[in-house]
């Protein structure tokens, strides 16, 4: 779930506040939520890497070792690699299927927490409209010797042109992860482990007809939540 913020509204990790807040805790009077790495500036939201003046103190625990986000939420030994801690929830069944009664819409955010299986070859996330796939995300751990993230759409039983990501692959076999997918009027934006990863321009424009989420293959899920992101 998107962490605290305005009542009944999510906030992004790192939002300044008087008291720490865990995901789902409501605190009135909170500032506007931010995308990972964003510096506070309510009138000018930004993506990771864009800097606006002023510092920020996290209002809640953040990923261990995350730069510029305050102290880690859990202690680590020197030299120990920092990894997000998997929530201690009962695992969800995979393949995972969830209906989206209102379809997709601007500022809708899907938050997925889970762990990559130890011998994972790939996992898949699909947002679908009937038999069409509006967005197919397929992280592959061995794609002809490379780790890559394939994105595509299936429209009228035909796959479109693949988009691939080779420069940064944030998933590790046997390790937990958090993925956030935000829908805008023009694209889907994806962040993993509190860092912006990629964008995918809409190929199916009638967003409210995209009414199904599916997650498949070599992943163990702990939670899947849908919220609104207010800018």
Buried (B, 14 or more C-beta within 10 A) or exposed (E): BBBBBBEEBBBBBBBBBEEBBEBEBEBEEBBBBBBBBBBBBEEEBBBBEBEEEEEBEBBBBBBBBBEEBBEBBEEEEEEEEEBBBBEEEEEBEBEBEEEBEEBBBEBBBBBBBBBBBEEBEBBBBBBBBEEBBBBBBBBBBEBEEEBBBBBBBBBEEEEEEEBBBEEEBBBBEEBBBBBBBBBBEEBBBBBBBBBBBBBBEBBBEEBEBBBBBBBBBBBBBBBBBBBBBEB
